[in-house]
């Protein structure tokens, strides 16, 4: 997953495979959405988050785990800006069932 362009369609992976593919020199925020709750998909292209990510030139990848009925949005964020970006993104109205993870870049 190390560096990825925006606007790619969803790929099928597990959460473990996502974590294994993260570049430790980069920071990421991963949103996890349980499709069993039948909430609005976080992959919906009209979601305001995608306009924000394009504007800020942040790469993202949509990932789906069909076995667990989970979808993930993996966002590459500038190191040191993880909390600020997370705060901004949470203001875009995700479901109350959303779970997120922050993976901060290792300091060199």
C-alpha positions in Angstrom: 0.0 0.0 0.0 2.9 2.2 0.4 2.1 5.1 -1.9 -1.1 5.0 -3.8 -2.9 7.4 -6.1 -6.4 8.6 -5.5 -9.5 7.4 -7.4 -8.6 3.8 -7.7 -11.5 1.4 -7.3 -11.9 -0.8 -4.3 -9.4 -3.7 -3.9 -10.2 -6.8 -1.9 -7.9 -7.4 1.1 -8.2 -8.2 4.8 -7.3 -5.7 7.6 -4.2 -7.7 8.3 -3.0 -7.4 4.7 -3.7 -3.7 4.8 -1.5 -3.3 7.9 1.3 -5.4 6.3 1.3 -3.2 3.3 1.7 0.1 5.1 5.0 2.0 4.7 6.4 2.6 8.2 7.9 5.9 7.0 4.4 7.3 6.2 1.3 8.1 8.3 -2.2 6.7 7.7 -5.7 6.9 8.9 -7.8 3.9 8.3 -11.6 4.0 8.6 -13.4 0.7 9.1 -17.1 0.3 8.3 -19.1 -2.8 9.1 -21.4 -3.4 6.2 -23.7 -5.4 8.4 -25.0 -2.2 10.0 -26.3 -1.3 6.5 -25.2 2.3 6.9 -24.3 4.4 4.0 -21.1 3.1 2.4 -18.0 5.0 3.0 -17.1 4.3 -0.7 -20.0 6.6 -1.8 -18.3 8.9 -4.3 -20.6 11.8 -3.3 -19.3 11.7 0.3 -17.7 15.1 1.1 -14.5 13.4 2.3 -13.4 12.7 -1.3 -13.5 16.3 -2.3 -11.4 17.2 0.7 -8.9 14.5 0.0 -8.6 15.7 -3.6 -8.2 19.3 -2.6 -5.5 18.4 -0.1 -3.8 16.0 -2.6 -3.9 13.1 -0.1 -3.8 9.6 -1.6 -6.3 7.0 -0.5 -7.4 3.4 -1.3 -10.7 1.8 -0.8 -10.5 -1.8 0.5 -13.2 -4.3 1.0 -13.1 -7.6 2.9 -15.9 -9.6 1.5 -15.4 -12.5 4.0 -16.1 -10.2 7.0 -18.4 -7.7 5.2 -16.1 -4.8 6.1 -15.0 -1.9 4.0 -11.9 0.2 4.8 -10.8 3.6 3.6 -7.0 3.9 3.9 -5.8 7.5 3.7 -2.2 8.5 3.5 -1.7 11.7 5.6 1.3 14.0 6.2 3.4 12.9 9.1 2.7 15.0 12.2 -0.7 16.1 10.9 -2.6 12.9 11.7 -4.8 14.4 14.5 -5.6 17.6 12.6 -6.6 15.6 9.5 -8.6 13.1 11.6 -10.5 16.0 13.3 -11.4 17.5 9.9 -12.5 14.2 8.4 -14.7 13.3 11.3 -16.6 16.5 10.8 -17.8 15.2 7.4 -20.5 13.1 9.0 -19.5 9.5 9.2 -21.9 7.0 10.8 -21.7 6.5 14.6 -20.6 3.0 13.8 -17.3 4.0 12.1 -14.1 2.8 13.7 -10.8 4.5 12.8 -7.1 3.7 13.3 -4.1 6.0 13.2 -0.7 4.6 12.1 2.0 7.3 12.6 5.2 7.3 10.7 8.3 6.0 12.5 10.7 8.8 13.3 14.0 8.4 11.5 
